[in-house]
Amino acid sequence: MDILAQIKEEEATLDGTLPQGFLFASIKNVGEETALVNNVSLPSGEAKTYPFVGKGYQQISYEPKGSTLRILQII
């Protein structure tokens, strides 16, 4: 693992995952449909944040379900 954290920003329209060990993540549904993040509904216009808690997170899955997710993560 590098000494410095790495920032990754993307827009996702396909199912994917946040990798195990990420330190911070923010996911906003910028599309029109309700998406799923960690098997929980994320309505259009809503955001979800996984704040820094002193250790890495487990892998988290997301499913845009026809929407677009704007994702910022720090690994």
N, C-alpha and C positions, 0 to 999 in steps of 0.2 A: 504494500500500500504506500502511496506517495505521502510525503510530509504535508503537502497542501491539499485542501479539499478541491474537488472538481465540480464545477457547475454545469448542469446539462439542462437545456431548454428545448422543448419540442411541442408540436401539435400532433395529437394522435387521433386517427379515425379508425384504427384497427385495434383489436384486443392486444393487451400487452401486460407487462409487469414492471414494477419498481424493483430493482435488484435487492437481494438480501444485503444488509449492511449499510443502506443509505442513511444519511445523518439528518436530513430535512427534506420535506417535499410539500409542494402545494399543487393542487389539481383544481382547475376551474372548468366547468362545463360552459363553453362559449357557443355551443350549437343549439339546436332547437328541440332535441329529444332528451328524455331522461336516460342518463347513463348509470352504470354500476361501478362503484369503487369499493374494493374489499367486500364485495357482495352486499353493499348498501346503496340504495338509490341516491343519485346525485342529479337533482332537477336542473333544467336549463337556467343559466345565470348564477348558479350556486357554486361555492368553492369549498374545498376541504384541505386542511393543513395537518401535516405530521411534523410537529416542532422538534427541535433538537432536545433530546432527553438525556444526553450523556453517554449513550451507546447506540449502536446501529439498530435499525428496525429489521424485522423479518420481511421476506418478500411480500409485496402487496399487488394483487391483480386489479386490472381495470378493463371494462368493456364499454366502449362508447355507444353501442346500440344505435348507430346511425347518426350520432352527434359528433362533436369535435371537442376534445379535451386539451386544454393548454396546461402543460406540465413543466414545473420547475423542480429540479431535485439537486441535492448536494450529496456527493458520494466521496 
